[in-house]
């Protein structure tokens, strides 16, 4: 069924981002990344106080692939 869309404003799209308006058969990613961050790293807002006395981030990943994307084309 056709989509009826009003005004759309796109500020930015990242390198591996997808922007779609209307009908779509399949949308699949063509890139991947993994993010490691310590305690309190992604906090946002005003007057945030994070107290981490002794903190470490474990970046060891034993498996070969978390979510393979080779068949997503």
Backbone as JSON, one array per atom type, in Angstrom:
{
  "sequence": "XXXXXXXXXXXXXXXXXXXXXXXXXXXXXXXXXXXXXXXXXXXXXXXXXXXXXXXXXXXXXXXXXXXXXXXXX",
  "N": [[0.84, -1.17, 0.0], [0.65, 2.18, -0.87], [2.53, 4.78, 0.72], [1.62, 7.77, 2.36], [3.19, 10.7, 2.85], [4.03, 13.53, 4.76], [5.7, 16.69, 5.14], [9.23, 16.39, 5.37], [12.23, 16.63, 7.18], [15.61, 16.21, 6.97], [18.4, 16.2, 8.87], [21.01, 15.08, 9.14], [22.71, 12.13, 7.98], [24.39, 9.24, 8.9], [27.43, 7.49, 7.82], [26.83, 4.74, 7.47], [24.13, 4.79, 7.65], [20.53, 4.5, 7.14], [17.94, 5.85, 5.26], [14.56, 6.0, 4.78], [11.55, 6.46, 3.04], [8.3, 5.6, 2.64], [7.21, 2.61, 0.9], [9.02, -0.41, 1.4], [11.13, -3.16, 0.6], [13.32, -4.55, 1.71], [15.68, -3.72, 4.17], [18.98, -3.58, 5.0], [21.95, -3.7, 7.0], [25.25, -2.62, 5.99], [27.61, -2.36, 7.25], [29.48, -2.65, 10.34], [30.05, -2.21, 13.84], [31.68, -2.12, 17.03], [31.27, -1.06, 20.31], [33.03, -0.12, 23.13], [32.84, 0.92, 26.44], [33.48, 2.52, 29.54], [32.23, 2.55, 32.96], [29.64, 4.85, 33.46], [30.05, 6.24, 31.08], [28.25, 6.93, 28.99], [26.47, 8.75, 30.03], [24.25, 11.48, 29.98], [23.23, 14.89, 30.31], [22.41, 17.53, 32.65], [24.56, 18.54, 35.27], [25.69, 15.99, 36.12], [26.93, 13.54, 38.27], [29.34, 11.21, 38.59], [30.75, 8.62, 40.33], [33.25, 6.54, 40.26], [35.23, 4.49, 41.78], [37.23, 2.36, 41.43], [37.48, 1.2, 38.33], [37.14, -0.78, 35.41], [37.09, -1.64, 31.95], [36.08, -4.47, 30.29], [37.32, -5.7, 27.39], [37.63, -8.04, 26.07], [36.65, -10.38, 23.67], [35.52, -13.38, 22.92], [34.17, -14.77, 20.85], [33.98, -15.24, 17.27], [32.31, -13.73, 15.55], [29.73, -11.47, 16.2], [27.21, -10.73, 15.07], [26.82, -11.78, 12.07], [27.05, -10.16, 8.88], [27.31, -10.84, 6.26], [25.43, -12.09, 4.58], [23.44, -10.28, 4.14], [22.85, -8.84, 1.84]],
  "CA": [[0.0, 0.0, 0.0], [1.49, 3.37, -0.92], [2.58, 5.62, 1.91], [1.41, 9.21, 2.17], [4.1, 11.32, 3.8], [4.04, 14.99, 4.72], [7.02, 17.32, 5.07], [10.3, 15.67, 6.05], [13.49, 17.36, 7.24], [16.72, 15.35, 7.36], [19.55, 17.02, 9.24], [22.21, 14.36, 8.71], [22.67, 10.67, 7.97], [25.74, 8.73, 9.03], [27.98, 6.73, 6.69], [26.14, 3.47, 7.27], [22.73, 5.0, 7.98], [19.53, 4.22, 6.13], [16.8, 6.74, 5.31], [13.53, 5.42, 3.93], [10.19, 6.99, 3.08], [7.41, 4.81, 1.79], [7.27, 1.16, 0.92], [10.37, -0.97, 1.3], [11.16, -4.62, 0.63], [14.33, -5.03, 2.64], [16.73, -2.8, 4.57], [19.99, -4.37, 5.69], [23.19, -2.95, 7.21], [26.43, -3.01, 5.23], [28.79, -2.15, 8.08], [29.25, -2.99, 11.72], [31.04, -1.68, 14.77], [31.48, -2.54, 18.42], [31.64, 0.03, 21.19], [33.36, -0.44, 24.52], [32.89, 2.14, 27.25], [33.51, 2.26, 30.97], [31.07, 2.93, 33.77], [29.3, 6.27, 33.41], [30.53, 6.87, 29.85], [27.18, 7.42, 28.12], [25.54, 9.6, 30.76], [24.05, 12.82, 29.42], [22.35, 15.72, 31.11], [23.0, 18.62, 33.43], [25.06, 18.29, 36.62], [25.81, 14.55, 36.4], [28.06, 13.19, 39.13], [29.62, 9.77, 38.52], [31.86, 8.28, 41.2], [33.73, 5.18, 40.05], [36.52, 4.46, 42.47], [38.1, 1.49, 40.65], [36.64, 0.71, 37.25], [37.84, -1.18, 34.19], [36.2, -2.14, 30.92], [36.55, -5.73, 29.71], [37.15, -5.66, 25.94], [37.89, -9.36, 25.5], [35.49, -10.96, 23.01], [36.02, -14.68, 22.47], [33.54, -15.29, 19.65], [34.49, -14.68, 16.02], [31.38, -12.74, 14.99], [28.53, -11.31, 17.02], [26.07, -10.79, 14.17], [27.41, -11.7, 10.73], [26.24, -9.4, 7.93], [27.71, -11.19, 4.89], [24.29, -12.54, 3.8], [22.39, -9.27, 4.2], [22.73, -8.06, 0.61]],
  "C": [[0.89, 1.24, 0.0], [1.4, 4.2, 0.36], [2.34, 7.07, 1.52], [2.21, 9.9, 3.27], [4.04, 12.83, 3.63], [5.46, 15.51, 4.6], [8.02, 16.54, 5.91], [11.54, 16.53, 6.03], [14.56, 16.42, 7.76], [17.91, 16.24, 7.64], [20.84, 16.34, 8.81], [21.95, 12.85, 8.77], [24.11, 10.19, 8.02], [26.16, 7.91, 7.82], [27.24, 5.43, 6.43], [24.66, 3.58, 7.62], [21.81, 4.71, 6.82], [18.38, 5.2, 6.33], [15.77, 6.23, 4.31], [12.22, 6.16, 4.13], [9.36, 6.13, 2.14], [7.63, 3.33, 1.92], [8.71, 0.69, 0.75], [10.28, -2.49, 1.38], [12.12, -5.11, 1.69], [15.35, -3.94, 2.9], [17.72, -3.61, 5.4], [21.27, -3.55, 5.87], [24.33, -3.49, 6.36], [27.71, -2.73, 5.99], [28.44, -2.52, 9.51], [30.32, -2.34, 12.57], [30.71, -2.19, 16.16], [32.02, -1.43, 19.3], [31.9, -0.49, 22.59], [33.45, 0.87, 25.28], [32.82, 1.75, 28.72], [32.25, 2.74, 31.67], [30.85, 4.44, 33.7], [29.67, 6.96, 32.12], [29.42, 7.5, 29.02], [26.14, 8.24, 28.87], [25.46, 10.96, 30.09], [23.12, 13.59, 30.33], [23.11, 16.8, 31.84], [23.41, 18.12, 34.81], [25.08, 16.8, 36.97], [27.06, 14.32, 37.23], [28.22, 11.68, 39.12], [30.85, 9.5, 39.36], [32.2, 6.81, 41.02], [35.13, 5.09, 40.64], [37.54, 3.63, 41.68], [37.22, 0.85, 39.59], [37.51, 0.32, 36.07], [36.81, -1.75, 33.22], [36.81, -3.37, 30.28], [36.27, -5.7, 28.2], [37.45, -7.0, 25.28], [36.61, -9.94, 24.92], [35.92, -12.26, 22.35], [35.4, -15.16, 21.16], [34.05, -14.56, 18.39], [33.63, -13.58, 15.44], [30.15, -12.67, 15.87], [27.26, -11.43, 16.19], [26.6, -10.67, 12.74], [26.47, -10.99, 9.75], [26.54, -9.79, 6.48], [26.53, -11.62, 4.02], [23.17, -11.5, 3.74], [22.23, -8.46, 2.92], [21.61, -8.54, -0.26]]
}
